[in-house]
Amino acid sequence: MGKESAIEMRRMKDGAVYRFVAAPTAEGAPRYRREDKDVWIMRDPAFGWIVWDGENKALMGRPWDVAPSEQGDLPPACEWVSKRGGDSFVYQLVFV
């Protein structure tokens, strides 16, 4: 299994872990689908790498300290921040 086969988003507050598996687009662009929900880590033209809620069509999170212009071909392994309703969470993205 390669570096880009799976990702874990590890929530720093309580240790919850969400696993995403590679699900490239038909054109071969990398993206990752959460194993238990219609939630994606994918590249957006304006925001760079994001967490996208496919069911609600909403931006859920993105890297905290890596600007879109500095992001590479894979999601940055760094802190990500998400927002859901009035709550926000900090995660660490880790390739597994």
Protein Blocks (a to p, Z undefined) as FASTA:
>chain_A
ZZklpccdddfknopacdddddddfkopacdddfkbccdddddfklopadddfklopafb
dcfklcfklpcfbdcdddddddehjbccddddddZZ
